[in-house]
Amino acid sequence: MPSDIAPMNADLPDAVQWSEGMLLSPQHMQQNDIAWHALAARRMAAQRPDYFGLLSLALDERAWGDGWLKIAQLSAILPDGLPVEFPLAEDAREIRLNLNEEKRLTPNGKPLRIWLAIARRGVDAARQDGYLQRYFSLPGELVADENTGADPLPVARLRPNLVLLADEKLLPHYVAMPLMEVQRDADGHLQRSAYVPPMLRLGGGGFLGEYGLHACLEDLSRRVWRKLRELAEQGDDADGGGVQARLARQLAAAMPYFDVTACDPDSHPREAYRALALLVGQAAGLAGAPLPPLMSAYRHEDSAPQFGEGIAFVARRVDAIVSNLERLPFTNAGESGFVRRLDVDAHTDRLLIELKPRAGQTLKDMQSWLAGARVASDDLLPMLRQRRLPGANVRLLDDAERQAMGLSPSATLFVVNNQQIDRGDGLGPVFRAGRPLVIQGAADRSMPAGILLYRWKGAPPWPAAGSAQDGGPLAAARDGEEA
């Protein structure tokens, strides 16, 4: 950590010696204040080296468009332990830097680091015409004696004189904290880089938008959970061997701690980094995963590269978990039924659908509704109604098939078997690839909440011949209707 942001190297001032009858002067009070501030900073640094940083920051975007970096709101603790807030009551000052005058900011040039700084406390720290003015004076307001509530006297105040610096040559005279990096794009427009400054809470980087640590970690959480839900819906062996799905469960084991730590805007980045390291370790256990990145110790003053490396590794491993199954929703067209257009290259000898129950709806209710429904391509429905035919043969997927296909035991699944019917111009399938498939049943409260079509990216993993049923309760009911 650079010495200009590490007060541990500074000498501790000796305590003021107080004695009875001594003649007090402002210097005594000032030196006592200096000593106590130094002691507090040393204690904080000893307990936690990364005790300083941003709490929140907002920029004046209008000024930014004019080439100025202007602080609209700021809350932070500086490296010497000084808490700073901006703006405060009756604060007419501005904290800004004219970036138009920075010749180092060239199109597509290197980023320029900007520092939030305050002059080091010297012999003339509050001198109003001093070159390195640490404080500026505020007119004293009348303050009463707390013991009596009377005898108000004016008490002058000192407020930190914060500045923005882009010249690192000035840093030895200041206590400074890196705030951001700016650069110009190819067209010369100002941009903030992805540099993440020291922060005391993840939410302190909100001014970085999608590049902020909190935003990136939340995005990773959503990405992991999306994949885990996808795998959970497919069951234990949806990837063909079950290896990826089983190993993904160990990734899920790290997610609760990751979510409550790394996705909390009030968490310290160090804690979030530990949660990310745990997730990286779990992701390294996924099948085919390379060695995880070497997670170096947390670097408070420049943490973005190490966070980025860990986030990228987990994201790559999650994306490598191949999901072979998609669950495509039918459109609920009311009395016209549930409709879903089949792909032109769809396997149409048999399909697998899932019925989503309404509140309180049982398996028997859904079986009854589906037994009375017509299932066919849209252009064949009028003929089926005229002949009072049900269309495709539908049956419940049995437990043995469900297990063999690695599908969730909680899903209500049905097999839709295609069959040949006399279409008037010869025999043909009751539903065809490239045509809308319609499941038309009673349009009342007995209908399910939704229907999903299961589509595999390769050949559907139907059980070997002889293990699947060709009929079932639904098929029997439909055969009776056709008869």
Secondary structure, 3 states (H helix, E strand, C coil): CCHHHCHHHCCCCCCCCCCCCCCCCHHHHHHHHHHHHHHHHHHHHHHCCCCCEEEEEEECHHHHHCCEEEEEEEEEECCCCCEEEECCCCCCCCCEEEHHHCCCCCECCCCEEEEEEEECCCCCCCCCCCCCCCEEEEEEEEECCCCCCCCCEEEEEEEECCEEECCHHHHHHEEEEEEEEEEECCCCCEEECCCCCCECCHHHHHHHHHHCHHHHHHHHHHHHHHHHHHHHHHCCCCCCCCHHHHHHHHHHHCHHHHHHHHCCCCCCHHHHHHHHHHHHHHHCCCCCCCCCCCCCCCCCCCCHHHHHHHHHHHHHHHHHCCCCEEEEECEECHHHCEEEECCCCCCCCEEEEEEECCCCCCHHHHHHHHHCCEEEEHHHHHHHHHHCCCECEEEECCHHHHHHHCCCCCCCEEEEECCEEECCCCEEECCCCCCEEEEECCCCCCCCCEEEEEEECCCCCCCCCCCCCCCCHHHHHHHHHHC
